[in-house]
Amino acid sequence: MGAYDGLRRMRANADLMLVLAAHAADWNFEEATIVGERMRRDALRLRRAVWKIEVGFLPLTMLRQFYIGTPFQIQEAAAAYYLMRQRLLALYAATHAGRYPALAAVL
């Protein structure tokens, strides 16, 4: 995943994927709205997991309880990112197949 830098990139990419899903609403409003909402929920899970990871590495002893759950939060962030990616690719495959190959190559 690229350690902490990878998590930051995943969080930034999640925001970009949400923009791409909103852009797909121009082609297929109904499906893009539903997929976009699911992706927003995945993005929230990803942000929450990254935040808990960041808090877990704070030097304060009272916040050390989060450190124990760090492997689970990393898995949560990776799963949310993967789901967002798959949903976006499926949306583009269904709504605008012409742009799908370029998007799949970038993601």
N, C-alpha and C positions, 0 to 999 in steps of 0.2 A: 504494500500500500504506500510505501514511501515515508513511513514514520509520520511525524507531526506535519511536515510539509505536504505530504500526500493527503492527509485529512483536510488541510486548508484548501488544497486544490479540489478535492471532492466537494467541499462545501461551495466553492465558487462555481464549479461545473454544474452543481445542482441548480443554482440560480439561473445559469445559462440554459439548462434543459427546460426549465419552467417557461422561459421566454420563447424557446422554440415550440413548445407545446401550445402556448397562447397564439403563436403565429400560425399554427396549423388550423386554428379555428376559422381562418379565412377560407379554407377548402372544405371543411366538414365540421360545422359548428357543433352538432349534437355529440358526435363521438369525441371531438377534441375537448369539449367541456367536461365530459365524464373522466376522460383520461387525465386531463389537466388537474382536476380535483384530486384524483388518486395520487398523482405526482406531487401535488402540494403537501399532501399528508405524509408521503414518503420523505419529502424534503424537511418537514418538521421533525420527523424521527431522526433524520441524519443530523440536523442542527443540534437537537437535544443530546444525542449521543456524543457529538464532538464537544459540546459544552461540558458534559460530565467528564470526559477524558481530560479536558483542560483543567477543570477544577480538581481532578484527582492528582494532578502533578503540582498543585500549590504546596508550598512548604508548611502550611498550617496543619498542626496535628489534629485539630478538630474536623478537618475536611478529609482526613486520610481514609475514611470509610469508602469514598468513591474509588480510591486506588485499587481496592480489592476487585471491584467490578469492571476494571478497565478492559480486560480481554473480552468481556461480554459486550461492552459498549463499542469496541472496535468491530466486533462481528455485527452488531446492530447497524452501525454506520455503513459498513460494506454491503450488507443486505439491502438497506434502503437505497443506496446508490445503484446497485445492480438492478433493482426493481424499476427505478426511475429510467434507467438506460433502456431496459427491455420494453417498457411501456412506450417510451418515446419512439423507439425503432418500429414497434408494431403500429403505432399511430401513423408514422410516415409511410410505412409499407401499405397501409390501407387507404390513406387519403391522398398521398402524393408520391407515387412510386418512382417518379422521375428524379426526385431528390433523395430517395432512400439510399442509393449506393454511396453518394458523397457523405451523407450523414453517418452511415455505418462505418465508413473508412476513418472518419474523424473520431468517432466515439470509440 
